[in-house]
């Protein structure tokens, strides 16, 4: 029996009506669609580790585990951690769950780590990593006994079918802010940025529209192509002297003293991630038990509902859900993200989750874990390109957030907007996320609203006891999180 026959037998190609070539193409497609995370995840996590100076700019140097590192070295460490965590999680998805889903540190979850926990709550990033590790272990335990599956199946249907769109709007908002297309305004809170006077914003906007045009034409890897094209255009304008280095060059390639471009980041790769491992160990020591428990609870809450929502959203997009809106054997793909989260936290990255971009591979015919195995292999191969990612500016990398956010809005088509319980729960889930900068708050709002509106409609008997219990528990969470007990 040849290698292809062995793979066909192990993954069940005949049972799932697929073949080697189809699965291979599907895996390549999924990787191209989600590989932007290798650049974007370090970009999102970097402020948490580097911190800010008095001018509100990201520091160019920081001390990790007793040694001083510059922003580019930390960026490359985070890129490597992103790849390794992705490979580990994808291997579990491929070999254990046998599902065609790609996994990596989650968009939205990394933003929660940086902007809510570390910057907003003032929790040291080392402690935050340790908290992610602990909640990862908890997830492994409760997934193994089936408790996680039970709670997820209690989610009200409108919340299940709206969470993807809510996360999409959240990512869309973050991306537009970071690209400086949307800016703060004292009167209206947010407004259109000064795009005409900002070369980075103009270039980012052009790259965003290029990405959408390519995606609309069905091009595989449209997001990656948009990022690369925008990066090349930015460097072209910079080298031609059309714009200044300060305006268009990536921060990682700017000399802190002179402000001029230096290519040391690209020519001197940094593959040592042991400092991040040491920082993780440090995060387990000398922590206040109550504070640490509250941080773990916060991560547990957000990760539980965010990961469940993303997985359901991907399964919905790929038509894997049954007639009750449930994913058969959901505990297996959940174990993949639990293991990936635990390992990822140990090497310096935030929560790992299933990617909505997996739907691109599913559309290509991917139906088994071999699709995921191909994704993992390509992530592993991308390690050789880590130094190059330092040359990609933020106005290019954040194109991914906006594009993915828009794509995820497709989930609203499955919502019954004529039913008050559906419209209120789904509407709150979608809008509260970006307005409060919290995926957890949006999910909680939708889950709490559902039994209340159902009761108001005279349909109290349609609400399960477990749904009431979750709603009450989330009200308690809101009380704790807004009372100042979480920092």
C-alpha positions as CSV (number, residue, x, y, z in Angstrom):
1,X,0.0,0.0,0.0
2,X,1.5,3.4,-1.1
3,X,1.7,6.6,1.0
4,X,-1.4,8.1,-0.6
5,X,-3.4,5.0,0.1
6,X,-2.3,5.0,3.7
7,X,-3.4,8.6,4.1
8,X,-6.7,7.9,2.4
9,X,-7.3,5.0,4.8
10,X,-6.3,6.9,7.9
11,X,-8.3,10.1,7.2
12,X,-11.2,8.3,5.6
13,X,-11.2,9.9,2.1
14,X,-13.8,7.6,0.7
15,X,-16.1,8.0,3.7
16,X,-16.0,11.8,3.3
17,X,-16.2,11.7,-0.5
18,X,-12.9,13.4,-1.1
19,X,-9.4,12.5,-2.4
20,X,-5.7,13.4,-1.9
21,X,-5.5,16.2,-4.5
22,X,-8.7,17.9,-3.2
23,X,-7.5,17.8,0.4
24,X,-4.0,19.0,-0.6
25,X,-5.4,22.0,-2.5
26,X,-7.9,22.7,0.3
27,X,-5.0,22.8,2.9
28,X,-2.9,25.1,0.7
29,X,-5.9,27.4,0.3
30,X,-6.7,27.5,4.0
31,X,-3.0,28.3,4.8
32,X,-2.9,31.1,2.3
33,X,-6.1,32.6,3.7
34,X,-4.9,32.5,7.4
35,X,-1.1,32.9,7.1
36,X,-1.4,36.6,7.7
37,X,-1.5,35.8,11.4
38,X,2.2,35.2,11.4
39,X,2.6,38.9,10.9
40,X,-0.5,40.2,12.6
41,X,-0.3,38.3,15.9
42,X,3.1,39.7,16.8
43,X,1.9,43.2,15.8
44,X,-1.1,42.9,18.2
45,X,0.9,41.4,21.1
46,X,3.9,43.6,20.8
47,X,2.4,46.6,22.7
48,X,1.6,44.3,25.7
49,X,5.3,43.3,26.0
50,X,7.1,46.4,25.0
51,X,4.8,49.0,26.8
52,X,4.5,52.6,25.9
53,X,6.6,55.7,26.5
54,X,5.4,59.1,27.7
55,X,4.5,60.1,24.2
56,X,2.2,57.1,23.8
57,X,4.6,55.4,21.4
58,X,5.6,51.7,21.7
59,X,9.0,51.4,23.5
60,X,11.8,50.2,21.4
61,X,13.5,48.2,24.1
62,X,12.3,46.1,27.1
63,X,13.8,43.7,29.6
64,X,12.7,40.1,29.5
65,X,13.9,37.5,31.9
66,X,16.8,39.7,32.9
67,X,18.0,40.6,29.4
68,X,17.3,43.6,27.2
69,X,15.7,43.1,23.8
70,X,14.6,45.5,21.0
71,X,11.2,45.5,19.4
72,X,12.3,43.6,16.4
73,X,13.8,40.8,18.4
74,X,10.6,40.5,20.4
75,X,8.5,40.7,17.2
76,X,10.4,37.7,15.8
77,X,10.1,35.8,19.0
78,X,6.3,36.3,18.9
79,X,6.2,35.2,15.2
80,X,8.0,32.0,16.0
81,X,5.7,31.4,19.0
82,X,2.7,32.0,16.8
83,X,3.9,29.4,14.3
84,X,4.8,26.7,16.8
85,X,1.5,27.1,18.7
86,X,-0.4,26.9,15.4
87,X,1.5,23.7,14.3
88,X,0.8,22.0,17.7
89,X,-2.9,22.8,17.6
90,X,-3.3,21.9,13.9
91,X,-1.6,18.5,14.5
92,X,-4.2,17.7,17.2
93,X,-7.0,18.8,14.9
94,X,-5.7,16.7,12.0
95,X,-4.7,13.5,13.8
96,X,-7.2,13.4,16.6
97,X,-10.3,15.4,15.5
98,X,-9.9,14.6,11.8
99,X,-11.5,18.0,10.8
100,X,-10.3,20.3,8.0
101,X,-10.0,23.3,10.3
102,X,-6.9,25.5,10.7
103,X,-5.9,26.9,14.1
104,X,-3.7,29.7,15.3
105,X,-3.6,32.4,18.0
106,X,-7.1,34.0,17.7
107,X,-7.8,37.3,16.2
108,X,-9.9,39.2,18.9
109,X,-8.4,37.0,21.6
110,X,-5.0,38.5,21.1
111,X,-6.6,41.9,21.1
112,X,-8.3,41.0,24.4
113,X,-4.9,39.9,25.8
114,X,-3.2,43.1,24.9
115,X,-5.8,45.9,25.1
116,X,-8.1,44.6,27.8
117,X,-6.0,42.5,30.2
118,X,-2.5,44.0,30.0
119,X,-3.1,47.6,29.0
120,X,-6.7,48.1,30.3
121,X,-6.4,46.1,33.6
122,X,-2.7,46.7,34.1
123,X,-1.9,43.0,34.5
124,X,1.8,42.2,33.8
125,X,2.0,40.3,30.5
126,X,3.9,37.5,32.2
127,X,1.1,37.0,34.6
128,X,-1.4,37.1,31.7
129,X,0.5,34.3,29.9
130,X,0.5,32.2,33.1
131,X,-3.3,32.8,33.3
132,X,-3.8,31.6,29.8
133,X,-1.8,28.5,30.6
134,X,-3.9,27.7,33.6
135,X,-7.2,28.2,31.8
136,X,-5.8,26.1,29.0
137,X,-5.3,23.2,31.4
138,X,-8.8,23.7,32.7
139,X,-10.1,23.5,29.2
140,X,-8.3,20.3,28.5
141,X,-9.9,18.8,31.7
142,X,-13.4,19.9,31.1
143,X,-13.2,19.1,27.4
144,X,-12.1,15.6,28.2
145,X,-15.1,15.0,30.4
146,X,-17.6,16.6,28.0
147,X,-18.6,19.5,30.2
148,X,-17.5,22.1,27.6
149,X,-19.6,20.5,24.9
150,X,-22.6,20.5,27.2
151,X,-22.3,24.3,28.0
152,X,-21.8,25.2,24.4
153,X,-24.9,23.3,23.4
154,X,-26.8,25.5,25.9
155,X,-26.0,28.6,23.9
156,X,-29.2,30.2,22.5
157,X,-29.3,29.7,18.8
158,X,-29.4,33.4,17.9
159,X,-26.1,33.8,19.9
160,X,-24.5,30.9,18.1
161,X,-25.4,32.3,14.7
162,X,-24.4,35.9,15.4
163,X,-21.1,35.6,17.3
164,X,-19.1,35.3,14.1
165,X,-20.5,38.6,12.8
166,X,-19.9,40.3,16.2
167,X,-16.3,39.2,16.2
168,X,-16.1,40.5,12.6
169,X,-17.3,44.0,13.6
170,X,-14.9,44.0,16.5
171,X,-11.9,43.1,14.3
172,X,-13.0,45.6,11.7
173,X,-13.1,48.4,14.2
174,X,-9.6,47.5,15.6
175,X,-8.1,47.3,12.1
176,X,-9.5,50.6,11.0
177,X,-8.2,52.3,14.1
178,X,-4.7,50.8,13.8
179,X,-4.6,51.8,10.1
180,X,-5.5,55.4,11.2
181,X,-8.5,55.4,8.9
182,X,-10.7,55.8,12.0
183,X,-9.6,58.2,14.7
184,X,-10.8,59.4,18.2
185,X,-13.0,62.4,18.4
186,X,-14.0,64.3,21.5
187,X,-17.5,65.1,20.3
188,X,-18.5,61.9,18.5
189,X,-16.1,59.5,20.1
190,X,-14.9,58.3,16.6
191,X,-14.6,59.9,13.3
192,X,-12.8,59.6,9.9
193,X,-9.0,60.1,10.3
194,X,-7.0,62.7,8.5
195,X,-6.4,60.4,5.6
196,X,-5.4,63.0,3.0
197,X,-2.5,64.1,5.2
198,X,-1.4,60.6,6.2
199,X,0.6,58.6,3.7
200,X,0.3,55.4,5.8
201,X,-3.5,55.7,6.0
202,X,-3.8,56.4,2.3
203,X,-1.6,53.4,1.3
204,X,-3.4,51.2,3.8
205,X,-6.8,52.2,2.4
206,X,-5.6,51.5,-1.2
207,X,-4.3,48.1,-0.1
208,X,-7.6,47.3,1.6
209,X,-9.6,48.0,-1.5
210,X,-7.1,45.9,-3.6
211,X,-7.6,43.1,-1.1
212,X,-11.4,43.3,-1.4
213,X,-11.2,43.4,-5.2
214,X,-9.1,40.3,-5.3
215,X,-11.3,38.5,-2.8
216,X,-14.5,39.5,-4.8
217,X,-12.9,37.9,-7.9
218,X,-12.4,34.7,-5.9
219,X,-8.6,34.8,-5.7
220,X,-7.1,32.4,-3.2
221,X,-4.8,34.1,-0.7
222,X,-6.3,37.6,-1.4
223,X,-5.5,38.8,2.1
224,X,-1.8,37.8,1.9
225,X,-1.5,39.3,-1.6
226,X,-3.0,42.5,-0.3
227,X,-0.6,42.7,2.6
228,X,2.4,41.9,0.4
229,X,1.4,44.4,-2.4
230,X,0.8,47.2,0.1
231,X,4.2,46.5,1.8
232,X,6.0,46.6,-1.6
233,X,4.3,49.8,-2.6
234,X,5.2,51.4,0.8
235,X,8.8,50.5,0.4
236,X,8.8,51.7,-3.2
237,X,7.6,55.1,-2.2
238,X,10.0,55.2,0.7
239,X,13.1,54.3,-1.4
240,X,12.0,56.7,-4.1
241,X,12.0,59.5,-1.6
242,X,8.3,60.3,-2.0
243,X,7.6,59.9,1.7
244,X,9.6,59.9,4.9
245,X,10.8,56.9,6.8
246,X,8.9,58.0,9.8
247,X,5.6,57.9,7.8
248,X,6.0,54.6,5.9
249,X,8.7,52.4,7.4
250,X,7.9,49.7,9.9
251,X,8.8,50.6,13.5
252,X,11.0,47.5,13.8
253,X,13.3,48.9,11.0
254,X,13.6,52.4,12.4
255,X,16.7,53.3,14.4
256,X,15.6,54.7,17.7
257,X,18.2,57.4,17.9
258,X,18.3,58.7,14.3
259,X,14.9,57.7,13.0
260,X,16.5,56.3,9.9
261,X,15.8,52.9,8.3
262,X,18.1,50.0,9.4
263,X,17.9,46.5,7.9
264,X,19.5,44.8,10.9
265,X,16.2,43.3,11.8
266,X,16.1,41.4,8.5
267,X,19.8,40.5,8.2
268,X,20.1,39.4,11.8
269,X,17.3,36.9,12.5
270,X,16.4,36.1,16.1
271,X,15.1,32.6,16.6
272,X,15.6,32.2,20.3
273,X,12.3,32.2,22.2
274,X,13.6,31.0,25.5
275,X,13.2,34.5,27.0
276,X,9.5,34.3,26.5
277,X,9.5,30.8,28.1
278,X,11.4,32.3,31.0
279,X,8.9,35.1,31.3
280,X,6.0,32.6,31.3
281,X,7.7,30.8,34.3
282,X,8.1,34.2,36.0
283,X,4.4,34.8,35.6
284,X,3.7,31.7,37.7
285,X,5.7,33.1,40.6
286,X,5.0,35.9,43.0
287,X,1.4,36.6,42.1
288,X,-1.4,37.6,44.3
289,X,-3.7,34.6,44.5
290,X,-6.9,36.5,44.3
291,X,-5.8,38.7,41.4
292,X,-4.4,35.8,39.5
293,X,-7.7,33.8,40.1
294,X,-9.7,36.7,38.7
295,X,-7.4,37.0,35.7
296,X,-7.7,33.3,35.0
297,X,-11.5,33.5,35.4
298,X,-11.6,36.5,32.9
299,X,-9.5,34.6,30.3
300,X,-11.5,31.4,30.9
301,X,-14.8,33.3,30.4
302,X,-13.7,35.1,27.2
303,X,-11.8,32.1,25.8
304,X,-14.6,29.7,26.5
305,X,-17.3,31.7,24.7
306,X,-15.1,33.2,22.0
307,X,-13.5,29.9,21.0
308,X,-16.9,28.2,21.0
309,X,-18.4,31.0,19.0
310,X,-15.6,31.0,16.4
311,X,-15.7,27.2,16.0
312,X,-19.5,27.2,15.6
313,X,-19.1,30.1,13.1
314,X,-16.6,28.1,11.1
315,X,-18.7,25.0,11.2
316,X,-21.8,27.0,10.2
317,X,-19.9,28.4,7.2
318,X,-18.7,25.0,6.2
319,X,-22.2,23.4,6.7
320,X,-20.9,21.0,9.4
321,X,-23.7,21.8,11.9
322,X,-26.6,19.5,12.3
323,X,-30.3,20.5,12.2
324,X,-30.0,21.7,15.9
325,X,-27.2,24.0,15.1
326,X,-24.7,21.7,16.9
327,X,-21.3,20.3,15.6
328,X,-21.1,16.5,16.0
329,X,-18.2,15.4,18.2
330,X,-17.4,19.0,19.0
331,X,-15.2,18.0,21.9
332,X,-12.5,16.8,19.5
333,X,-11.8,20.1,17.8
334,X,-12.3,21.8,21.1
335,X,-9.4,19.7,22.5
336,X,-7.2,20.9,19.6
337,X,-7.6,24.6,20.7
338,X,-7.2,23.6,24.4
339,X,-3.9,21.9,23.7
340,X,-2.7,24.7,21.4
341,X,-3.7,27.3,24.0
342,X,-1.7,25.6,26.7
343,X,1.4,25.1,24.6
344,X,1.2,28.6,23.1
345,X,1.0,30.3,26.5
346,X,4.2,28.5,27.5
347,X,6.1,29.9,24.6
348,X,4.7,33.4,24.6
349,X,1.4,33.8,22.7
350,X,-2.2,34.2,23.5
351,X,-5.2,31.9,23.1
352,X,-5.3,29.5,20.1
353,X,-8.6,29.0,18.3
354,X,-10.1,27.7,15.1
355,X,-10.0,30.1,12.2
356,X,-12.9,31.3,10.2
357,X,-10.6,31.2,7.1
358,X,-10.9,27.4,7.3
359,X,-14.1,27.9,5.3
360,X,-12.0,28.7,2.2
361,X,-10.5,25.2,2.3
362,X,-13.8,23.7,3.0
363,X,-15.1,25.5,-0.1
364,X,-12.3,23.8,-2.1
365,X,-13.6,20.4,-1.0
366,X,-11.5,19.8,2.2
367,X,-13.4,17.4,4.4
368,X,-10.9,15.6,6.6
369,X,-7.9,16.2,8.9
370,X,-5.5,15.8,6.0
371,X,-6.5,19.4,5.0
372,X,-5.4,20.5,8.5
373,X,-2.2,18.5,8.3
374,X,-1.2,20.4,5.1
375,X,-1.9,23.6,6.9
376,X,0.4,22.6,9.8
377,X,3.2,21.5,7.4
378,X,3.1,24.9,5.7
379,X,3.1,26.8,9.0
380,X,6.2,24.8,9.9
381,X,7.9,25.7,6.6
382,X,7.2,29.4,7.2
383,X,9.7,29.5,10.0
384,X,12.4,30.2,7.5
385,X,10.6,33.5,6.5
386,X,10.3,34.9,10.0
387,X,13.0,37.6,9.6
388,X,11.2,39.0,6.6
389,X,8.0,39.8,8.5
390,X,9.8,42.7,10.3
391,X,9.8,44.5,7.0
392,X,5.9,44.5,6.9
393,X,4.5,47.8,8.2
394,X,1.4,48.0,10.5
395,X,-0.7,49.8,7.8
396,X,-0.3,46.7,5.6
397,X,-0.6,43.9,8.2
398,X,-3.8,45.4,9.7
399,X,-5.5,45.0,6.4
400,X,-6.1,41.4,7.5
401,X,-8.3,42.5,10.4
402,X,-10.6,44.7,8.3
403,X,-10.9,42.1,5.5
404,X,-11.6,39.2,7.9
405,X,-14.0,41.3,9.8
406,X,-16.1,42.1,6.7
407,X,-16.0,38.5,5.5
408,X,-17.3,37.3,8.9
409,X,-20.4,39.5,8.6
410,X,-21.9,36.9,6.3
411,X,-23.2,35.1,9.4
412,X,-26.0,37.6,9.8
413,X,-27.9,35.9,6.9
414,X,-28.7,32.9,9.2
415,X,-30.4,35.1,11.8
416,X,-34.2,35.3,12.0
417,X,-34.5,39.0,12.4
418,X,-38.4,38.8,12.5
419,X,-38.3,36.9,15.8
420,X,-37.9,39.4,18.7
421,X,-35.8,36.9,20.8
422,X,-33.5,36.3,17.9
423,X,-33.2,40.0,16.8
424,X,-32.5,41.3,20.4
425,X,-30.1,38.6,21.3
426,X,-28.2,38.7,18.0
427,X,-28.3,42.5,17.8
428,X,-26.8,42.9,21.3
429,X,-24.2,40.2,20.6
430,X,-23.0,41.9,17.5
431,X,-23.0,45.5,18.7
432,X,-21.8,45.2,22.3
433,X,-18.5,43.5,21.2
434,X,-17.0,46.5,19.4
435,X,-18.7,49.1,21.5
436,X,-17.2,47.7,24.7
437,X,-14.0,46.4,23.1
438,X,-14.9,42.9,24.5
439,X,-16.0,39.7,22.8
440,X,-17.1,38.4,26.2
441,X,-19.4,41.3,26.9
442,X,-21.1,40.9,23.6
443,X,-21.7,37.2,24.1
444,X,-22.9,37.8,27.7
445,X,-25.4,40.4,26.5
446,X,-26.9,38.1,24.0
447,X,-27.1,35.1,26.3
448,X,-28.7,37.2,29.1
449,X,-31.2,38.8,26.8
450,X,-32.5,35.6,25.2
451,X,-34.4,34.1,28.2
452,X,-35.7,37.5,29.2
453,X,-37.2,38.2,25.8
454,X,-38.5,34.7,25.4
455,X,-40.3,35.1,28.8
456,X,-41.7,38.5,27.7
457,X,-43.0,36.8,24.5
458,X,-44.9,34.2,26.6
459,X,-42.5,31.4,25.6
460,X,-40.8,30.8,28.9
461,X,-41.1,27.0,28.5
462,X,-38.8,27.2,25.5
463,X,-35.9,28.3,27.7
464,X,-33.9,25.5,29.2
465,X,-32.9,25.6,32.9
466,X,-29.2,25.6,31.9
467,X,-29.7,28.7,29.8
468,X,-31.2,30.6,32.8
469,X,-28.2,29.4,34.9
470,X,-25.7,30.7,32.4
471,X,-27.5,34.0,32.2
472,X,-27.5,34.4,36.0
473,X,-23.8,33.5,36.1
474,X,-23.0,36.1,33.4
475,X,-24.9,38.8,35.3
476,X,-22.5,38.0,38.2
477,X,-19.6,38.3,35.8
478,X,-20.8,41.7,34.7
479,X,-21.1,42.8,38.3
480,X,-17.5,41.6,39.1
481,X,-16.0,43.1,36.0
482,X,-17.6,46.5,36.4
483,X,-17.1,46.8,40.2
484,X,-13.3,47.2,39.9
485,X,-12.5,43.7,41.3
486,X,-10.7,42.8,38.2
487,X,-8.2,45.6,38.4
